[in-house]
Amino acid sequence: MGREQPRQRVIEAAADLLEREGRDAVTTRAVAVAAGVQPPAIYRLFGDKDGLLEAVAEHGFATFLATKHVDPDPQDLIEDLRAGWDLAVEFGLANPALYALMYSEPTRAESPAFKAGMEILMGRVRRLAVGGWLRVDEELAAMIIHATARGAVLTWLSLPEDRRNPALLTTLRESMIATVTNEEPAVQDAGPAGAARALRAALPEQTTLSSGERHLLGEWLDRLASDG
């Protein structure tokens, strides 16, 4: 407990310096002064400056994760997706230097808080898939959602302030929605039975399967559909 308090104080001081003055301002000496500790304490706690920046990035992911509102059963899945995307973009725009640090290294994908955030995203994607809304597979949908939000933030921040048109963010979000979801759910009835009935209806048009494969799959789908 005695070690954790100064550690968190140093991380918060570094994050504050990062946002106010940029990454170059985050020196061990400046952070030590801001946190009210001696410079050697930073080396004991984090190893070196890179270790400190890793901890600040993890702090950023944890902070973002704390802002996420998880509705396990949203009434409107598409609006839930929009809201999640908007929240990610708003966090990036409100914390530009921290956001840039969070996504500057591929290894940050191993962050526990980053993984927890991606699990929330995959939960949204899975609900869309179960409801028959997805136009692409789940993994690709998650990558598109994440990439468009990240790209929107970094593009916006790279523009001069007089060229930052809010329509850019809205257009990118709606392009993402159109890319990963259908206008109407392909499955009208939620659950495996509804999905089986939808796939069974499309099966005769399927040409990539042999007649034997279509017959076997048809039997399986009939059994799943009858359970509903």
Secondary structure, 3 states (H helix, E strand, C coil): CCCHHHHHHHHHHHHHHHHHHCHHHCCHHHHHHHHCCCHHHHHHHHCCHHHHHHHHHHHHHHHHHHHCCCCCCCCCHHHHHHHHHHHHHHHHHHCHHHHHHHCCCHHHHHCHHHHHHHHHHHHHHHHHHHCCCECCCHHHHHHHHHHHHHHHHHHHHHCCHHHCCHHHHHHHHHHHHHHHECCCCCCCCCCHHHHHHHHHHHHHHCCCCCHHHHHHHHHHHHHHHHCC
